[in-house]
Structures are given as structure tokens and as C-alpha cells.
């Protein structure tokens, strides 16, 4: 019974770790660093870099560049350089495989292959007015994301070895401490698996639209997913309005974190979603009224 409880504890810890990673991805990497929908104070930017290093295991500048490329060439292939890095439609057409399944389960491999291309390695997709320059911490520490994963694994193992016996109410023997340490490493595995599924769902299931839309490709809104993936389910809306800090009108956890940071004076929201959409509705109605 205690062993089953230990497994359950590992799964729970992995889910919590993945939750922190998901919030870091949507608030810091996606809406903040990449699209600049909210301008973070230096302290928030610093915390975001460390959380990316310890929970996402990617170089934040590579993630930013790959994602901007995705927006520039959404669901389009021009050549080996100019293309959507992870379009399930393009992959299906070019490779003759199920692109949705491939993107859903192999985002890490797709990302790392794309990061080797020259337009990702240089400053092609950088925006000087928006991007903070890389500094010594980026070059010495954050340029080695695998080390972040190793440190995270050791932290999970040490935490479980130290705390799990107390939580489970078992004697602290070498065998149990070893089992708990192994469970900690397993928790990291759950963390990484859920994180990969987070990216896979967004870039596969949210690109199943039936009609190609300029600026959004085949991106579609899957509102039910917004609850599970922190507001990112309204994917077509995001492609059409990447400047919105609030992506979803439903349970957008990413937006709620940004709202708290704004209330604390730690970030500034650049564009108000409702103001922009209301202005567009008013313009559409005005044009409709002028139509003979």
C-alpha cells in the first residue's frame, strides 16, 4: 500500500512541476518574451529565466525565435528555411505521415532540429526594440538547459528521499530512501511528459481548422482545452491577435497570473483585448451600415 502511495505521490509531484512549467511557458516565454503582450519588470524577467531553466529545459531565446517563425509561416512551406517549424498540415503533406500525431508526440525532437537551422541560430527573428540582449547568465548558465534538467532531477530525488518517508509514515531505511529517490526521478519524468503534451496539444489539436485564415493558417479555437492548457486553447484568436495578453475569455490561468503581476506593479499589459475587439466590432458595423 505504501508503494502505491509513493507512486501516487510521484505522479502528483510531477503534475505540480508541470503546472509550474506550463505557467512559466505561457506567461513568460509565450506572452511575455516572444510577443511582448506584457512588459515585465527586470525581477520578473529574471525569475522567468530561472524557471525556464529548471522547469522547461530550453533556451529561452531559441523558443522565442522558433515561435515567431511559426507565426510568420503558419501552416506554410516555402523552402528548407522558410517554413512553419511544426505545422501538422505541412508535415502530413511533405512526409506522408500523420502530421497531427507526429507534432503531438514529437515536439521536442521537432524543436531541437529546428533550432539548428541558421535562421534560428542568428538574429533573423529578433526584435531589438522588444528583446532583452543576452547576458553573461545566458551564456554561462541558460545556454546549457540539459544541466537544468539534471539539477531538477536531483532536486526531485533529494526532496522525495527527505520528505516522502515522513508523508507516507514509513520507517526511514536505506531501502525506502532509495525507493523515494527513484520516485523523485520518476516525478521528473511525469513533469517532462506532461509538458511535452502541453506543447503537442496546442500545435496539433489547435491546428485542425477546416478553413485557411490569413494570419492564422488552419489554427482554430478549442475552448474546452483552454481550461487544461492555461488559456492557450483559443489558438486562432491568438494567431490573429498575438499582442493580446489575455488569450481566452474562459478560464485563462495565464492571464490571471499576468493580472496579479500587473496589480503588484511587476508587469504592464500593452494592449487591452476587449477595447480592441470592441473597436473592431464597431468598425465592422459601421462598414455594414454603409453598404448599399
N, C-alpha and C positions, 0 to 999 in steps of 0.2 A: 504493500500500500504506500509506503514511504517513497519507493522508487517511482511509482506513478505520480505521486505528488511532486517529486523532483522534476519529472518530465513536464508536468503542467506548469511548474514554476519557470522552467526554461523557456517554454513557449510564451508565457505571459511577459517575461522579461524581454524576449526578442520582439514581441509586438510593441511594447513600450518604446524600445530603442528605435524600431522602425517608425513609430509615430513621431518621435523627435526628429528623425531624418526627414520624414515627409514634410513636417512643418518647416524645417530648415530649407528644404528644396523649394517649396512653393513661395515662402516669404522672402528668403534671402536670395537664393540662386535665380529663381524664375522671375518673380515680380519686381525684385529689387535690383540685383546686379545686372540681369540681362535686359529687362525692359525699362528700368528706371521709373516704374509707376509710383514708387515712393522713394524719397531721398533719405537714406539712413544717416544718422549721426555716426561719427567715427567709432564710437564704442559699440554700436550695434553691428557695424561692418566687421569689426574685429571679432566679436563673438560669432558672427555668421561664418567667418573663415575657419575658426577653430571647430565649430560644429560640423561644417562640411568635411573637414579633415578627419574627424573622429566618428562621423556617422554616415557619410555618403561615399567617401573614399574616391573622390575625383578631384582633379584640378579645377578650381572654380572658373578660371579664365577659359579653359577648354570647353567646359559645359556651356558657358556663355556664348562662345563662338559657334559651337555646333547648333545650339538652339536658334541663334539668329540666322544661321544658314537655312535651317528648317523653315523659318518664316519667309525667307527670301525666295526659296524654291519649293514651296509647299506642293507636295504630290506631283512634282515635275522632274524630268530628267533631260538635261541638255547634253552633258558630256561627263567624263570621269571626275571632273572637278565641280562643275555647276549642276548640282542636283540636290534633291531633298535627301538628307542623310538616312532617314528611317521611314520613308513612305511605304506602307504595306502595298499600296497600289503599284508603285514603281517596281518594287521587289518582285511582286507576282508577275508582272509583265516581262521583266528583264530576265529573271532567273527561273521562271516556270515552276515556282513553288508557291505554297500558301504563304503569302506575304504577311497576312494578319497573324498567323501562328508564329512565324519567324520573328516578327517585331515583338510580339507578346512575350516570347520566352528568351530572346537572344539580344536584348537591348544593350547589355554590357559589351558583348563582342562587337556589335554594330558601332557602338560609340567609340571603342578603342581603335577600331580600324579607321574610322573617320578622322580621329584625332591625329593620325599620322600623315594626313594629306597636307600639302603645302599651304593651302588657304586657311587651314585651322592653325597651323604652326606659326604663321606670320600674323600680321595685324589687319588682314583683309576685312574682318567683321568687327573690328574695334571702333568705338565711337569716342574720340578724345574728350569731347565735352561731357561725357557721361561716365566713362570708365576710369576708375582709380588706377594709377600706374602700379605695376608690380614692384614690390619692395624686397628687402632682404629676407623677411619671413617667407615670402612666396618662393624665393629662390632656394633657401636653405631647408625649409620645412614643408611647405604646402606643395612643392614640386615632387614630393615623394608620398603619394596617397596610400601606397601599399603599407608603408610604415604606420600610417594612421590606423589601418585595419588590424595590423598586428598588435598595436598598443590597445586598441579596443577589445580584441580577443583576450589579451592578458588581463585587462580590467574586468571583463565579464567573468573570467575564470577565478580571479582573486576574490571578487565580490561574492561569487557563489560559494567558494571554498570557505570564506569567512562568515557569511551570513546565513546561507541555506540550512546548515545543520540546526541553527537556532530557530529558524522559521518552521522547520519540519519537526522539531523536537526530538532529534536523534542524537545519539552519543557522538562526540567529535573524535572519531577514529581516523587513522590514516586512510583506510579504505573509503570511508564516507567522504572525507575531504577530497580525495581523488575523484570520486564519482561526481561530487558537486562541481569540481573544477571542469570536468568533461562536460557537464551540463551547461556550464557557463559558456564554453566554446560552442556548444550546440545552440545556445541562445543567440550568439552572433550569427550562426547560420540562418536561423529564423529571421533575424533582423535583415540580413542581406537579401534573402529570398523575397520577403515582403516588399522591400524597397525596389527590387527589380520588377516585381509585379506591378507596383505603383506606376513606374515609367512605361511598362508594357501595355497596361490597360489604356493609359492616356493616348499613346501613339498608335495603338491598333484599333481598339473598340471605338475610340472617338474619331476615327477617320473612316467610318463606314457610311458616310453620306451617299445619297443616290445622285446628287446633282453637284457638278463642279461650280464653286462660287469663287469669283475673283478675290484674291487676298486670303482665301481660306481653303482652297482646294476642295477636298472631299471631307473636311472637318465637319463634325456635327455635334449638336448638344445632346449629351446623355445625362439629363438632370438627376436621374436616380443615382448615378455614380458620384455626383458632387459631394454627397454625404460621406462616401467612403474615401474619396481622394482629395479632401480638403478644398472643395470648390472648383477643382480643375475639370470637372465633367462638362461644363459649358464651353466646349472646346472651339466651336465655331465662333461664339461670341468673343472668345479670347483672340482668335486669329484676326477677326475684323477690328477689334479694339484692344491691341496689346498694351496700350497705355493705361488701361483700367487696373487699378489696384484691387478692386472688387470684381472678381470674375463672375461669380454666381449670385443670384438673388436668393438661393436656397441656403442650406447650411454650409457656408463658406468659412471654414475654420481659419484658413489663411488670412482672409480679410479681417476676421475678428482679432487675430494676433496683431495685424497691422494697425487696427483701430486702437488697441490697447497701447501699442508703441506710440501712436500719434498722441493719445491722451497724456502719455508720460513725457511728451516733448522729445521723443527719441527718433521720430521719423516724420516726414512731411509728405502727404498724399498729393500727387501732382495734378491729377485730373479726377473730378467727381463724376462717377458713372451716370447717375440719374440726371445731372444737368446736361450732359452731352446727349444722352438718349432723348430727353425731353425736347431739346433744341432740334434734333433730327426729326422727331415726330411732327413738330410744329412746321418745319420746312417742308416735309412731305405733304402735310395737309394743305399748306399754302399753295404748293405746286398743283395739287389735285384740284383745288378751287379755281385755278387759273386755266385749267384745261377746258377747251371749248367743247 
